[in-house]
Amino acid sequence: MTSAPKFAYIRSKALLTACREIPCQHCGVADGTVCAAHSNQARHGKGRSIKASDIYVASLCTKCHADLDQGAQMSREERAGMWDNAHRNTVRTLVKRGLWPLTVPVPDSRRLT
C-alpha cells in the first residue's frame, strides 16, 4: 500500500532566481542581498526537514530574512504576518513584471493570506 503525498511540492530554480531581481518586499532595500525566503508555515508545506514549496517564497533582504527566521523581537503571529505581506507583494511584483516563470503555477489568491 502506498500513501499519497500530503502536499504537492513545486521546485523552481527560475522562480528562486527571479526573487533576486526585485527589491526586498518588506523594507524595500535593493542591496544585492535579496533572495527567496521560504514560508515557515506548515500550511505551505514546511516540514521538519523540508522547505515549503517554492511558490511560497518572499523576496527578502538578508536582514529581513534573519529577522523573520531568528527574530526574537517578533511573535510567531507577527513573523507570519510579515512573511504573508512580503509574499503577496512578491507574487504581485513578479507577475506584473513578467518575471514569474510561465511553467510555475501562481498560488491561489485565497491561499496568499
Wavefront OBJ file of the C-alpha trace (Angstrom):
o trace
v 0.000 0.000 0.000
v 1.352 3.414 -0.943
v 0.267 6.646 0.597
v -0.489 9.775 -1.352
v 1.727 12.782 -0.681
v 0.136 15.245 1.700
v 1.483 18.223 -0.200
v 2.323 18.786 -3.870
v 5.751 20.433 -3.740
v 6.856 22.673 -6.564
v 10.547 23.346 -7.069
v 11.716 26.036 -9.489
v 15.232 27.446 -9.779
v 13.852 30.031 -12.211
v 11.410 31.333 -9.584
v 14.076 31.469 -6.871
v 16.357 33.374 -9.259
v 13.542 35.795 -10.170
v 13.128 36.665 -6.490
v 16.624 38.204 -6.603
v 15.542 40.584 -9.371
v 13.250 42.711 -7.210
v 13.823 44.714 -4.015
v 13.088 43.354 -0.562
v 9.322 43.141 -0.312
v 9.362 44.079 3.370
v 11.750 47.023 3.688
v 12.283 47.951 0.017
v 16.094 47.717 0.012
v 17.840 46.584 -3.176
v 21.314 45.938 -1.792
v 22.281 42.733 -3.593
v 21.322 40.501 -0.660
v 17.696 39.888 -1.648
v 16.789 36.219 -2.040
v 13.820 33.873 -1.820
v 12.697 33.324 1.776
v 10.527 30.217 2.040
v 7.490 30.162 4.272
v 8.000 28.647 7.714
v 4.316 27.732 7.933
v 3.120 24.112 7.781
v 0.128 25.132 5.654
v 2.618 25.911 2.861
v 4.335 22.533 3.147
v 7.084 23.404 5.624
v 8.107 20.272 7.471
v 10.746 19.130 9.881
v 13.422 18.709 7.243
v 11.786 20.140 4.137
v 11.301 23.664 2.887
v 7.888 24.878 1.837
v 7.003 24.666 -1.821
v 8.880 27.235 -3.936
v 5.655 29.053 -4.808
v 5.537 30.113 -1.154
v 8.541 32.424 -1.125
v 9.018 36.091 -0.407
v 11.803 38.298 -1.740
v 13.608 39.453 1.400
v 16.995 41.039 2.084
v 19.440 39.340 4.443
v 18.420 41.489 7.404
v 14.658 40.951 6.978
v 15.198 37.232 6.294
v 17.215 36.906 9.525
v 14.601 38.899 11.454
v 11.971 36.527 10.126
v 13.816 33.282 10.867
v 15.720 34.130 14.055
v 13.998 37.277 15.232
v 13.131 37.162 18.902
v 11.748 40.689 18.538
v 8.522 39.450 16.922
v 5.870 36.972 17.984
v 5.059 33.978 15.799
v 1.948 35.795 14.564
v 3.960 38.924 13.727
v 6.526 36.881 11.793
v 3.747 35.089 9.899
v 2.112 38.439 9.097
v 5.416 39.899 7.899
v 6.043 36.935 5.632
v 2.439 36.870 4.341
v 2.594 40.544 3.315
v 6.014 40.145 1.678
v 4.807 37.003 -0.133
v 1.724 38.737 -1.549
v 3.894 41.647 -2.692
v 6.466 39.265 -4.196
v 3.875 37.343 -6.225
v 2.189 40.534 -7.461
v 5.505 42.178 -8.384
v 6.939 39.147 -10.172
v 3.722 38.580 -12.129
v 3.369 42.279 -13.011
v 6.970 42.469 -14.245
v 6.667 39.242 -16.230
v 9.286 37.538 -14.054
v 7.064 34.730 -12.701
v 8.047 31.618 -14.712
v 5.262 30.568 -17.066
v 5.710 26.899 -16.141
v 5.151 27.562 -12.422
v 1.584 27.907 -11.137
v 0.792 31.165 -9.389
v -0.506 30.458 -5.873
v -4.254 30.623 -5.440
v -5.057 34.111 -4.142
v -7.178 32.561 -1.385
v -4.029 30.860 -0.082
v -1.971 34.059 -0.140
v -3.336 35.228 3.183
l 1 2 3 4 5 6 7 8 9 10 11 12 13 14 15 16 17 18 19 20 21 22 23 24 25 26 27 28 29 30 31 32 33 34 35 36 37 38 39 40 41 42 43 44 45 46 47 48 49 50 51 52 53 54 55 56 57 58 59 60 61 62 63 64 65 66 67 68 69 70 71 72 73 74 75 76 77 78 79 80 81 82 83 84 85 86 87 88 89 90 91 92 93 94 95 96 97 98 99 100 101 102 103 104 105 106 107 108 109 110 111 112 113
